[in-house]
C-alpha cells in the first residue's frame, strides 16, 4: 500500500507540472542574440521537433517507458508482499 501512495503522489505532481506547462503563454518571438553562455542559447533540436510535430513521439516514448516502469514496480511489490505473508506464517 505504501508503494501505491508514493505512485499516487508522483502522478499528482507530474499532472500538476504538465498542467502548469500547458498554461504558460507562448513566448514572443524576438531577435535571437547569441551569447557565449550556453544556458542562454535556444535549443534548436527541440524547436525543430516542435515544428515537425515529432515532439509527441518523444512524449509517447517517455510515457511508455514510465508506464512500464510503474507496472513493473507494482507487480514486484505484489510478489514481495506475497513472500512476506509466507514468511510470517
Biopython code that builds the backbone (N, CA, C, O; Angstrom):
import numpy as np
from Bio.PDB.StructureBuilder import StructureBuilder

atoms = [
    (1, "UNK", "N", (0.811, -1.204, 0.000)),
    (1, "UNK", "CA", (0.000, 0.000, 0.000)),
    (1, "UNK", "C", (0.853, 1.266, 0.000)),
    (1, "UNK", "O", (0.461, 2.294, -0.554)),
    (2, "UNK", "N", (2.011, 1.177, 0.622)),
    (2, "UNK", "CA", (2.875, 2.346, 0.677)),
    (2, "UNK", "C", (3.337, 2.737, -0.728)),
    (2, "UNK", "O", (3.454, 3.920, -1.048)),
    (3, "UNK", "N", (3.600, 1.717, -1.566)),
    (3, "UNK", "CA", (4.027, 1.981, -2.936)),
    (3, "UNK", "C", (2.939, 2.703, -3.714)),
    (3, "UNK", "O", (3.229, 3.605, -4.500)),
    (4, "UNK", "N", (1.681, 2.308, -3.500)),
    (4, "UNK", "CA", (0.571, 2.952, -4.194)),
    (4, "UNK", "C", (0.437, 4.417, -3.797)),
    (4, "UNK", "O", (0.117, 5.259, -4.636)),
    (5, "UNK", "N", (0.675, 4.723, -2.540)),
    (5, "UNK", "CA", (0.623, 6.117, -2.090)),
    (5, "UNK", "C", (1.728, 6.937, -2.736)),
    (5, "UNK", "O", (1.506, 8.072, -3.158)),
    (6, "UNK", "N", (2.920, 6.356, -2.809)),
    (6, "UNK", "CA", (4.046, 7.061, -3.434)),
    (6, "UNK", "C", (3.764, 7.283, -4.913)),
    (6, "UNK", "O", (4.014, 8.369, -5.435)),
    (7, "UNK", "N", (3.244, 6.257, -5.596)),
    (7, "UNK", "CA", (2.919, 6.391, -7.016)),
    (7, "UNK", "C", (1.819, 7.426, -7.244)),
    (7, "UNK", "O", (1.865, 8.180, -8.216)),
    (8, "UNK", "N", (0.837, 7.463, -6.354)),
    (8, "UNK", "CA", (-0.240, 8.435, -6.486)),
    (8, "UNK", "C", (0.293, 9.858, -6.329)),
    (8, "UNK", "O", (-0.110, 10.760, -7.062)),
    (9, "UNK", "N", (1.190, 10.053, -5.379)),
    (9, "UNK", "CA", (1.779, 11.376, -5.172)),
    (9, "UNK", "C", (2.608, 11.783, -6.386)),
    (9, "UNK", "O", (2.537, 12.928, -6.833)),
    (10, "UNK", "N", (3.401, 10.839, -6.926)),
    (10, "UNK", "CA", (4.216, 11.139, -8.119)),
    (10, "UNK", "C", (3.335, 11.488, -9.311)),
    (10, "UNK", "O", (3.634, 12.423, -10.053)),
    (11, "UNK", "N", (2.245, 10.738, -9.497)),
    (11, "UNK", "CA", (1.331, 11.024, -10.602)),
    (11, "UNK", "C", (0.679, 12.395, -10.430)),
    (11, "UNK", "O", (0.510, 13.132, -11.402)),
    (12, "UNK", "N", (0.317, 12.732, -9.205)),
    (12, "UNK", "CA", (-0.288, 14.035, -8.941)),
    (12, "UNK", "C", (0.698, 15.166, -9.259)),
    (12, "UNK", "O", (0.328, 16.171, -9.866)),
    (13, "UNK", "N", (1.943, 14.990, -8.845)),
    (13, "UNK", "CA", (2.958, 16.021, -9.100)),
    (13, "UNK", "C", (3.216, 16.155, -10.592)),
    (13, "UNK", "O", (3.303, 17.271, -11.104)),
    (14, "UNK", "N", (3.340, 15.022, -11.308)),
    (14, "UNK", "CA", (3.560, 15.076, -12.748)),
    (14, "UNK", "C", (2.372, 15.716, -13.464)),
    (14, "UNK", "O", (2.558, 16.488, -14.405)),
    (15, "UNK", "N", (1.170, 15.404, -13.029)),
    (15, "UNK", "CA", (-0.019, 16.014, -13.622)),
    (15, "UNK", "C", (-0.062, 17.514, -13.382)),
    (15, "UNK", "O", (-0.436, 18.286, -14.265)),
    (16, "UNK", "N", (0.321, 17.915, -12.189)),
    (16, "UNK", "CA", (0.344, 19.344, -11.880)),
    (16, "UNK", "C", (1.389, 20.063, -12.728)),
    (16, "UNK", "O", (1.142, 21.160, -13.227)),
    (17, "UNK", "N", (2.557, 19.442, -12.888)),
    (17, "UNK", "CA", (3.596, 20.059, -13.707)),
    (17, "UNK", "C", (3.171, 20.133, -15.173)),
    (17, "UNK", "O", (3.461, 21.115, -15.857)),
    (18, "UNK", "N", (2.494, 19.108, -15.649)),
    (18, "UNK", "CA", (2.021, 19.125, -17.035)),
    (18, "UNK", "C", (0.976, 20.221, -17.225)),
    (18, "UNK", "O", (0.945, 20.876, -18.266)),
    (19, "UNK", "N", (0.128, 20.421, -16.231)),
    (19, "UNK", "CA", (-0.875, 21.477, -16.305)),
    (19, "UNK", "C", (-0.248, 22.856, -16.288)),
    (19, "UNK", "O", (-0.714, 23.767, -16.973)),
    (20, "UNK", "N", (0.799, 23.008, -15.514)),
    (20, "UNK", "CA", (1.462, 24.307, -15.434)),
    (20, "UNK", "C", (2.125, 24.645, -16.762)),
    (20, "UNK", "O", (2.060, 25.788, -17.215)),
    (21, "UNK", "N", (2.756, 23.665, -17.382)),
    (21, "UNK", "CA", (3.449, 23.952, -18.640)),
    (21, "UNK", "C", (2.475, 24.254, -19.757)),
    (21, "UNK", "O", (2.824, 24.989, -20.681)),
    (22, "UNK", "N", (1.260, 23.713, -19.708)),
    (22, "UNK", "CA", (0.274, 23.997, -20.736)),
    (22, "UNK", "C", (-0.332, 25.381, -20.562)),
    (22, "UNK", "O", (-0.765, 25.995, -21.537)),
    (23, "UNK", "N", (-0.366, 25.876, -19.338)),
    (23, "UNK", "CA", (-0.981, 27.165, -19.063)),
    (23, "UNK", "C", (-0.063, 28.319, -19.457)),
    (23, "UNK", "O", (-0.535, 29.409, -19.781)),
    (24, "UNK", "N", (1.238, 28.080, -19.429)),
    (24, "UNK", "CA", (2.186, 29.153, -19.726)),
    (24, "UNK", "C", (1.975, 29.662, -21.142)),
    (24, "UNK", "O", (1.735, 28.892, -22.072)),
    (25, "UNK", "N", (2.068, 30.961, -21.278)),
    (25, "UNK", "CA", (1.865, 31.592, -22.584)),
    (25, "UNK", "C", (3.070, 31.344, -23.480)),
    (25, "UNK", "O", (4.186, 31.126, -23.009)),
    (26, "UNK", "N", (2.817, 31.382, -24.771)),
    (26, "UNK", "CA", (3.901, 31.228, -25.734)),
    (26, "UNK", "C", (4.785, 32.475, -25.667)),
    (26, "UNK", "O", (4.273, 33.595, -25.643)),
    (27, "UNK", "N", (6.088, 32.292, -25.637)),
    (27, "UNK", "CA", (6.966, 33.466, -25.597)),
    (27, "UNK", "C", (6.921, 34.194, -26.937)),
    (27, "UNK", "O", (6.778, 33.587, -27.998)),
    (28, "UNK", "N", (7.047, 35.497, -26.849)),
    (28, "UNK", "CA", (7.061, 36.298, -28.069)),
    (28, "UNK", "C", (8.346, 36.040, -28.827)),
    (28, "UNK", "O", (9.408, 35.851, -28.233)),
    (29, "UNK", "N", (8.237, 36.034, -30.151)),
    (29, "UNK", "CA", (9.432, 35.816, -30.950)),
    (29, "UNK", "C", (10.196, 37.127, -31.043)),
    (29, "UNK", "O", (9.681, 38.147, -31.500)),
    (30, "UNK", "N", (11.405, 37.062, -30.606)),
    (30, "UNK", "CA", (12.273, 38.222, -30.651)),
    (30, "UNK", "C", (13.528, 37.848, -31.412)),
    (30, "UNK", "O", (13.766, 36.681, -31.721)),
    (31, "UNK", "N", (14.297, 38.826, -31.696)),
    (31, "UNK", "CA", (15.536, 38.575, -32.405)),
    (31, "UNK", "C", (16.476, 37.817, -31.481)),
    (31, "UNK", "O", (16.649, 38.189, -30.320)),
    (32, "UNK", "N", (17.080, 36.758, -31.994)),
    (32, "UNK", "CA", (17.957, 35.924, -31.188)),
    (32, "UNK", "C", (19.306, 36.607, -31.042)),
    (32, "UNK", "O", (19.944, 36.990, -32.022)),
    (33, "UNK", "N", (19.717, 36.748, -29.793)),
    (33, "UNK", "CA", (21.026, 37.310, -29.522)),
    (33, "UNK", "C", (21.941, 36.168, -29.124)),
    (33, "UNK", "O", (21.619, 35.397, -28.221)),
    (34, "UNK", "N", (23.055, 36.058, -29.777)),
    (34, "UNK", "CA", (23.988, 34.989, -29.486)),
    (34, "UNK", "C", (24.904, 35.412, -28.358)),
    (34, "UNK", "O", (25.437, 36.522, -28.334)),
    (35, "UNK", "N", (25.067, 34.500, -27.433)),
    (35, "UNK", "CA", (25.948, 34.785, -26.308)),
    (35, "UNK", "C", (26.854, 33.583, -26.089)),
    (35, "UNK", "O", (26.617, 32.501, -26.626)),
    (36, "UNK", "N", (27.871, 33.787, -25.308)),
    (36, "UNK", "CA", (28.808, 32.704, -25.027)),
    (36, "UNK", "C", (28.296, 31.788, -23.924)),
    (36, "UNK", "O", (28.844, 30.704, -23.725)),
    (37, "UNK", "N", (27.258, 32.200, -23.205)),
    (37, "UNK", "CA", (26.700, 31.404, -22.122)),
    (37, "UNK", "C", (25.768, 30.344, -22.710)),
    (37, "UNK", "O", (24.777, 30.704, -23.346)),
    (38, "UNK", "N", (26.048, 29.042, -22.519)),
    (38, "UNK", "CA", (25.199, 28.009, -23.108)),
    (38, "UNK", "C", (23.800, 27.962, -22.503)),
    (38, "UNK", "O", (22.878, 27.453, -23.140)),
    (39, "UNK", "N", (23.621, 28.479, -21.293)),
    (39, "UNK", "CA", (22.299, 28.454, -20.670)),
    (39, "UNK", "C", (21.340, 29.429, -21.337)),
    (39, "UNK", "O", (20.125, 29.253, -21.247)),
    (40, "UNK", "N", (21.858, 30.443, -21.999)),
    (40, "UNK", "CA", (21.010, 31.459, -22.620)),
    (40, "UNK", "C", (20.653, 31.153, -24.073)),
    (40, "UNK", "O", (19.804, 31.831, -24.651)),
    (41, "UNK", "N", (21.279, 30.158, -24.663)),
    (41, "UNK", "CA", (21.006, 29.847, -26.063)),
    (41, "UNK", "C", (19.783, 28.954, -26.172)),
    (41, "UNK", "O", (19.488, 28.181, -25.260)),
    (42, "UNK", "N", (19.066, 29.059, -27.294)),
    (42, "UNK", "CA", (17.902, 28.225, -27.535)),
    (42, "UNK", "C", (18.351, 26.854, -28.015)),
    (42, "UNK", "O", (19.414, 26.713, -28.619)),
    (43, "UNK", "N", (17.537, 25.854, -27.743)),
    (43, "UNK", "CA", (17.850, 24.505, -28.185)),
    (43, "UNK", "C", (17.174, 24.293, -29.528)),
    (43, "UNK", "O", (15.948, 24.221, -29.609)),
    (44, "UNK", "N", (17.966, 24.195, -30.569)),
    (44, "UNK", "CA", (17.422, 24.103, -31.920)),
    (44, "UNK", "C", (16.714, 22.780, -32.155)),
    (44, "UNK", "O", (15.712, 22.731, -32.869)),
    (45, "UNK", "N", (17.228, 21.699, -31.556)),
    (45, "UNK", "CA", (16.626, 20.392, -31.773)),
    (45, "UNK", "C", (15.187, 20.363, -31.249)),
    (45, "UNK", "O", (14.295, 19.832, -31.910)),
    (46, "UNK", "N", (14.966, 20.928, -30.074)),
    (46, "UNK", "CA", (13.629, 20.947, -29.507)),
    (46, "UNK", "C", (12.686, 21.786, -30.360)),
    (46, "UNK", "O", (11.526, 21.420, -30.548)),
    (47, "UNK", "N", (13.174, 22.904, -30.871)),
    (47, "UNK", "CA", (12.344, 23.739, -31.741)),
    (47, "UNK", "C", (11.983, 23.010, -33.023)),
    (47, "UNK", "O", (10.852, 23.105, -33.501)),
    (48, "UNK", "N", (12.938, 22.284, -33.578)),
    (48, "UNK", "CA", (12.674, 21.528, -34.800)),
    (48, "UNK", "C", (11.660, 20.424, -34.540)),
    (48, "UNK", "O", (10.764, 20.202, -35.354)),
    (49, "UNK", "N", (11.792, 19.729, -33.411)),
    (49, "UNK", "CA", (10.846, 18.667, -33.088)),
    (49, "UNK", "C", (9.442, 19.227, -32.899)),
    (49, "UNK", "O", (8.463, 18.602, -33.308)),
    (50, "UNK", "N", (9.340, 20.400, -32.283)),
    (50, "UNK", "CA", (8.026, 21.015, -32.096)),
    (50, "UNK", "C", (7.417, 21.418, -33.434)),
    (50, "UNK", "O", (6.225, 21.211, -33.661)),
    (51, "UNK", "N", (8.219, 21.987, -34.313)),
    (51, "UNK", "CA", (7.705, 22.427, -35.611)),
    (51, "UNK", "C", (7.250, 21.245, -36.455)),
    (51, "UNK", "O", (6.232, 21.334, -37.141)),
    (52, "UNK", "N", (7.986, 20.142, -36.416)),
    (52, "UNK", "CA", (7.637, 18.975, -37.219)),
    (52, "UNK", "C", (6.538, 18.130, -36.579)),
    (52, "UNK", "O", (5.990, 17.239, -37.228)),
    (53, "UNK", "N", (6.213, 18.395, -35.334)),
    (53, "UNK", "CA", (5.207, 17.607, -34.631)),
    (53, "UNK", "C", (5.763, 16.306, -34.080)),
    (53, "UNK", "O", (5.003, 15.460, -33.609)),
    (54, "UNK", "N", (7.068, 16.134, -34.132)),
    (54, "UNK", "CA", (7.672, 14.897, -33.652)),
    (54, "UNK", "C", (7.914, 14.907, -32.151)),
    (54, "UNK", "O", (8.314, 13.892, -31.582)),
    (55, "UNK", "N", (7.679, 16.024, -31.515)),
    (55, "UNK", "CA", (7.856, 16.085, -30.066)),
    (55, "UNK", "C", (6.882, 15.134, -29.379)),
    (55, "UNK", "O", (7.159, 14.634, -28.289)),
    (56, "UNK", "N", (5.742, 14.886, -30.020)),
    (56, "UNK", "CA", (4.756, 13.972, -29.440)),
    (56, "UNK", "C", (5.253, 12.542, -29.468)),
    (56, "UNK", "O", (4.871, 11.743, -28.612)),
    (57, "UNK", "N", (6.092, 12.199, -30.428)),
    (57, "UNK", "CA", (6.700, 10.867, -30.446)),
    (57, "UNK", "C", (7.601, 10.702, -29.223)),
    (57, "UNK", "O", (7.610, 9.648, -28.586)),
    (58, "UNK", "N", (8.340, 11.730, -28.909)),
    (58, "UNK", "CA", (9.206, 11.699, -27.729)),
    (58, "UNK", "C", (8.364, 11.563, -26.471)),
    (58, "UNK", "O", (8.704, 10.785, -25.579)),
    (59, "UNK", "N", (7.282, 12.303, -26.390)),
    (59, "UNK", "CA", (6.406, 12.248, -25.212)),
    (59, "UNK", "C", (5.801, 10.852, -25.073)),
    (59, "UNK", "O", (5.751, 10.313, -23.968)),
    (60, "UNK", "N", (5.345, 10.261, -26.170)),
    (60, "UNK", "CA", (4.740, 8.927, -26.115)),
    (60, "UNK", "C", (5.765, 7.884, -25.682)),
    (60, "UNK", "O", (5.442, 6.994, -24.895)),
    (61, "UNK", "N", (6.982, 7.980, -26.179)),
    (61, "UNK", "CA", (8.021, 7.027, -25.781)),
    (61, "UNK", "C", (8.324, 7.163, -24.295)),
    (61, "UNK", "O", (8.445, 6.160, -23.592)),
    (62, "UNK", "N", (8.447, 8.389, -23.816)),
    (62, "UNK", "CA", (8.710, 8.593, -22.384)),
    (62, "UNK", "C", (7.571, 8.072, -21.518)),
    (62, "UNK", "O", (7.810, 7.445, -20.486)),
    (63, "UNK", "N", (6.337, 8.329, -21.932)),
    (63, "UNK", "CA", (5.190, 7.827, -21.175)),
    (63, "UNK", "C", (5.133, 6.309, -21.189)),
    (63, "UNK", "O", (4.764, 5.695, -20.188)),
    (64, "UNK", "N", (5.496, 5.693, -22.312)),
    (64, "UNK", "CA", (5.510, 4.239, -22.391)),
    (64, "UNK", "C", (6.550, 3.653, -21.446)),
    (64, "UNK", "O", (6.285, 2.669, -20.756)),
    (65, "UNK", "N", (7.719, 4.252, -21.416)),
    (65, "UNK", "CA", (8.773, 3.770, -20.517)),
    (65, "UNK", "C", (8.352, 3.940, -19.060)),
    (65, "UNK", "O", (8.530, 3.026, -18.255)),
    (66, "UNK", "N", (7.800, 5.095, -18.715)),
    (66, "UNK", "CA", (7.365, 5.330, -17.336)),
    (66, "UNK", "C", (6.223, 4.399, -16.933)),
    (66, "UNK", "O", (6.186, 3.908, -15.805)),
    (67, "UNK", "N", (5.288, 4.158, -17.861)),
    (67, "UNK", "CA", (4.186, 3.248, -17.571)),
    (67, "UNK", "C", (4.704, 1.830, -17.333)),
    (67, "UNK", "O", (4.265, 1.151, -16.404)),
    (68, "UNK", "N", (5.635, 1.390, -18.171)),
    (68, "UNK", "CA", (6.230, 0.070, -17.976)),
    (68, "UNK", "C", (6.955, -0.045, -16.658)),
    (68, "UNK", "O", (6.875, -1.075, -15.990)),
    (69, "UNK", "N", (7.662, 1.001, -16.276)),
    (69, "UNK", "CA", (8.367, 1.006, -15.000)),
    (69, "UNK", "C", (7.394, 0.943, -13.824)),
    (69, "UNK", "O", (7.635, 0.226, -12.854)),
    (70, "UNK", "N", (6.314, 1.681, -13.909)),
    (70, "UNK", "CA", (5.313, 1.665, -12.835)),
    (70, "UNK", "C", (4.654, 0.297, -12.736)),
    (70, "UNK", "O", (4.454, -0.211, -11.632)),
    (71, "UNK", "N", (4.313, -0.305, -13.868)),
    (71, "UNK", "CA", (3.704, -1.644, -13.852)),
    (71, "UNK", "C", (4.673, -2.658, -13.250)),
    (71, "UNK", "O", (4.278, -3.517, -12.461)),
    (72, "UNK", "N", (5.935, -2.548, -13.628)),
    (72, "UNK", "CA", (6.945, -3.450, -13.072)),
    (72, "UNK", "C", (7.042, -3.288, -11.556)),
    (72, "UNK", "O", (7.103, -4.284, -10.836)),
    (73, "UNK", "N", (7.057, -2.059, -11.066)),
    (73, "UNK", "CA", (7.153, -1.824, -9.623)),
    (73, "UNK", "C", (5.936, -2.356, -8.878)),
    (73, "UNK", "O", (6.065, -2.895, -7.779)),
    (74, "UNK", "N", (4.760, -2.207, -9.471)),
    (74, "UNK", "CA", (3.541, -2.698, -8.818)),
    (74, "UNK", "C", (3.570, -4.215, -8.731)),
    (74, "UNK", "O", (3.267, -4.777, -7.678)),
    (75, "UNK", "N", (3.931, -4.895, -9.827)),
    (75, "UNK", "CA", (3.980, -6.363, -9.787)),
    (75, "UNK", "C", (5.067, -6.847, -8.831)),
    (75, "UNK", "O", (4.873, -7.841, -8.131)),
    (76, "UNK", "N", (6.195, -6.164, -8.792)),
    (76, "UNK", "CA", (7.258, -6.529, -7.862)),
    (76, "UNK", "C", (6.801, -6.348, -6.417)),
    (76, "UNK", "O", (7.123, -7.169, -5.558)),
    (77, "UNK", "N", (6.060, -5.288, -6.145)),
    (77, "UNK", "CA", (5.541, -5.044, -4.807)),
    (77, "UNK", "C", (4.570, -6.150, -4.396)),
    (77, "UNK", "O", (4.589, -6.598, -3.249)),
    (78, "UNK", "N", (3.726, -6.589, -5.325)),
    (78, "UNK", "CA", (2.786, -7.677, -5.007)),
    (78, "UNK", "C", (3.528, -8.973, -4.711)),
    (78, "UNK", "O", (3.165, -9.691, -3.779)),
    (79, "UNK", "N", (4.558, -9.281, -5.486)),
    (79, "UNK", "CA", (5.328, -10.505, -5.248)),
    (79, "UNK", "C", (6.028, -10.458, -3.900)),
    (79, "UNK", "O", (6.041, -11.448, -3.168)),
    (80, "UNK", "N", (6.605, -9.317, -3.572)),
    (80, "UNK", "CA", (7.275, -9.175, -2.276)),
    (80, "UNK", "C", (6.257, -9.293, -1.145)),
    (80, "UNK", "O", (6.548, -9.894, -0.111)),
    (81, "UNK", "N", (5.070, -8.725, -1.333)),
    (81, "UNK", "CA", (4.025, -8.844, -0.315)),
    (81, "UNK", "C", (3.614, -10.283, -0.082)),
    (81, "UNK", "O", (3.400, -10.688, 1.061)),
    (82, "UNK", "N", (3.500, -11.062, -1.146)),
    (82, "UNK", "CA", (3.154, -12.491, -1.005)),
    (82, "UNK", "C", (4.255, -13.237, -0.263)),
    (82, "UNK", "O", (3.970, -14.072, 0.595)),
    (83, "UNK", "N", (5.513, -12.941, -0.589)),
    (83, "UNK", "CA", (6.620, -13.601, 0.110)),
    (83, "UNK", "C", (6.648, -13.225, 1.588)),
    (83, "UNK", "O", (6.936, -14.067, 2.439)),
    (84, "UNK", "N", (6.350, -11.966, 1.895)),
    (84, "UNK", "CA", (6.313, -11.552, 3.310)),
    (84, "UNK", "C", (5.223, -12.291, 4.058)),
    (84, "UNK", "O", (5.420, -12.676, 5.211)),
    (85, "UNK", "N", (4.076, -12.495, 3.426)),
    (85, "UNK", "CA", (2.992, -13.232, 4.082)),
    (85, "UNK", "C", (3.388, -14.690, 4.311)),
    (85, "UNK", "O", (3.045, -15.271, 5.341)),
    (86, "UNK", "N", (4.112, -15.288, 3.351)),
    (86, "UNK", "CA", (4.544, -16.669, 3.528)),
    (86, "UNK", "C", (5.515, -16.819, 4.681)),
    (86, "UNK", "O", (5.446, -17.805, 5.416)),
    (87, "UNK", "N", (6.428, -15.859, 4.860)),
    (87, "UNK", "CA", (7.398, -15.951, 5.934)),
    (87, "UNK", "C", (6.798, -15.648, 7.301)),
    (87, "UNK", "O", (7.339, -16.080, 8.318)),
    (88, "UNK", "N", (5.695, -14.917, 7.344)),
    (88, "UNK", "CA", (5.048, -14.613, 8.614)),
    (88, "UNK", "C", (4.333, -15.843, 9.159)),
    (88, "UNK", "O", (4.175, -15.970, 10.373)),
    (89, "UNK", "N", (3.900, -16.744, 8.295)),
    (89, "UNK", "CA", (3.171, -17.932, 8.727)),
    (89, "UNK", "C", (4.012, -18.958, 9.359)),
    (89, "UNK", "O", (3.508, -20.005, 9.764)),
]
sb = StructureBuilder()
sb.init_structure("model")
sb.init_model(0)
sb.init_chain("A")
sb.init_seg("    ")
for serial, (resi, resn, name, xyz) in enumerate(atoms, 1):
    if name == "N":
        sb.init_residue(resn, " ", resi, " ")
    sb.init_atom(name, np.array(xyz, "f"), 0.0, 1.0, " ", f" {name:<3s}", serial, name[0])
structure = sb.get_structure()
